[in-house]
């Protein structure tokens, strides 16, 4: 399977720093392209050398998929980048990213709502004024909709 993807600036810099082969970017100490198992073993060695024992080639690939999904990549885009043929695999990453984004958005909206609420906790200034009327007046004044004059609200007769 051939996967075509642009080379990022970070990847270009990393490749420029090492000797690469004609048919492969990563070469063994013998100047040959890695076989699949050999690359996994070398990745394990590189991760250990970098004091990242929790990392693996699979984990780094997964981290890349998560980062792309969280930056807005679609399931189809992930499939193209990672060579996946099963939409469900890509959809897992997109749905988790969307869930995190929606959760964060909901809490941000709630925080904005809390900051904009205006509730009067003081007693009414006269017997005809309700706390609801006072809160509405204060909120309108804070929004620049009324001056300091009293806001007369229609009362309902119940």
N, C-alpha and C positions, 0 to 999 in steps of 0.2 A: 504494500500500500504506500502510495506517495502522498505526503501532506505538504501543501504549499502554504507558507506563512511568511510574513515579512520578518526580517531580522531586526530586533529592537536594538537601540543604541547600547544597552548593557550587554547584549549577546555579541554585538559587533566588537565591543571593547574586550570581552573575554576571549573571543576567537583571535583577536589581534595579539593577545598576550601569550599565546601558545602556538606550537607547531601543529599544523593541520595537514591532513592527507589530501590527496587529489580526489578520492572517492568518499571520504568521510571526514568529519570535523574532529571526532575523538579517536585517538589512536592508542593502542597498547604501547607498552615500553619497547615492543619489537617493531613499532611503526606500522602495525596492521590495524584494520578496523576491529572494534570490539564485537564479539558475539553477544547475544542477549544475556546469557548467564554471566559472562565476564564483565559486562557493563554494570550489572546489578552489584556484583562483588566490588568493583572499583568504586561505585557510588557509595557503598557502605563504608569503604576505606576512606574516601574523601570526607564523608559526613563525620566519621569518627575523628579524623585529623583536624577538622574544623570545630571540634568539641560540640557536635550536634548529634549525639547518639540517638535522639528521638526521631531523626529524619531518615528517610529512605527515598529511593527513586520514585516509588509509588506515592509516598507522602508528598514529595515535592511536586509531582504531577497533579495530585489532588489539590494542593495549595494553589497552584496556578489556575486550576479550573474554578476554585472558589473565588479567587481574586478577580478573574474575568467575569464570572457571573455577578459578583457584587458591583462591578463597574458597569453592568447593564448588558452584557453579552447575552444573546438569545440562545436557546437550545440548539438551533440550527448552526449558529456560529461556533458554539462549543464542539459540536459534532465535527465540523470542518477542521477546527484547530487540532483536536485530539484524535481524529480518525475513528471516532465512535460510529457504529452503524445502528445502534439501538437508541432511539429517541428517549426512552425512559431513563437511560443513564444520564444524559445531558439535562433532562428535565428535573432530576433530583437536585442538581446544583442550582438551577434557575429558581426552583420553588423555595429552596432554603434561603437563597439570597433575597427573594421577594418577601418572604416571611419576616426576615430580619429588618428589611427596609420598611415594611408596613408597620411593624411593631415600633420601630424608632419614630416613624411619622406620627403614629397615634399618640405616643407619649409627648412628642413635641407640640402637637396640636393641643393636648390637654394642658401643658405648661402655659402655652399662649392664652388659653381660655382662663386659666386660674389668674394670670397676671391682669387680664382685662376685666375680670369680674369686680363689681363695686357693690359691696354690701355694707349698709349702714348699721352699725351696732349701737349707735346712740339712741337715746329716747326721742320720740317725736317732739318738735318744738311747741306744738299746740295739740289739742285734743282731736282736731280734724285730720292731722297729718299721720299717715301710716309710714312704717319703716320702708314699705315697698315704694311709696311715692317719693320719699326722701332719697332712697337709693337710686331711683330712676333719674331724679333731678341731678344728683351728684354725678351720675354717669354721663348725662347729657352735658353738664357743665365741663367735665373732664375732657369730653370730646369737642369742646368749643361750640356746642350747639345752642347754648343759652348763657346769658350773663348771670349775675347774682340775683336777678329778680326771681320771685317765686314762680314756680311752674304750676299752673292750675290744671289738674287732671280731672276728667269727668269721673264722677263716682257712680257706681251702679247701685240701684236700690234693690236689695234682696229681701 
